[in-house]
Every structure is written in structure tokens, then in C-alpha cells.
Amino acid sequence: MAEPKTTATTASAAEFLDSVADPVRRADAIAACALIAEVTGAAPVMWGAAIVGFGAYHYRYATGREGDWPAVGLSPRKAALVLYLTGFDPAFLARLGPHKIGKSCLYLKRLDHVDQAVLREMVASAFRATDGKTITS
């Protein structure tokens, strides 16, 4: 079985965030990184080339595939700031503000357009649900 491509690295999360070309996306990513670090108490760690993660969990699928993933993560993509959140209560979404969601991804066009208190609750909820755990499916 192939090893996961996205793993924790020793690269600098701060340098990665400082290198984001778009100034608005860069500012949002830096602010989101600070918010997540404050809420989780975890230090930012680069996962692969483009994800900043906080904490970690182990996943194991019925197929036998397994690996590690950040308990909470972020990536400043071209179209949106992506937050990787697993295990939060979906009821938060109604109070968050403008967003799109994927399986475990929250897409935000602008960080200042969402309710920061709700975002903090979502991050805390996702971190509590996953950090240090093994998730099976």
C-alpha cells in the first residue's frame, strides 16, 4: 500500500504563509493561523507543501489504508482560504457567515466576513474531536 503523500515536515509554516502571493489571502492565512494556534494551544506544522496543521490524528479505513492528518489545518488556496475541520457540529454553519463546505473542508473567501466567535467554536470542537485520536471508518 502506498504511503500518504501529505505528511508533517520540518518546513517553516511562517515562511510558507509569508510567501502567499495575494496580500489579502496572505493576511487571512496569517490571521487564521494565529486564531487556530490560540484556540488549540498547538504549534503550526507544515504538512506537505501547502497545509499548515495543528495537532494530529490517525485514520484507519476499512480498506486497510491508514495514516496521520492534522487535527485542524489550513491552506491558503487561490480561490479561498481552506480550513480542514473534522468532527465539528454542523449547527455552527448556520451562524458562521458566507462559506462553502466539502467533506472536511471549509472554504472561506474572506476571514473578516465570518463570525470569528463561531469560527473559534468550530476550531475548538474539531480539535477536541480529533487530536490524538484514531478515527476509523
Summary of the structure (lengths in Angstrom):
residues: 137
radius of gyration: 14.4
end to end distance: 17.5
largest distance: 42.2
contacts: 406
relative contact order: 0.19
helix: 36%
strand: 26%
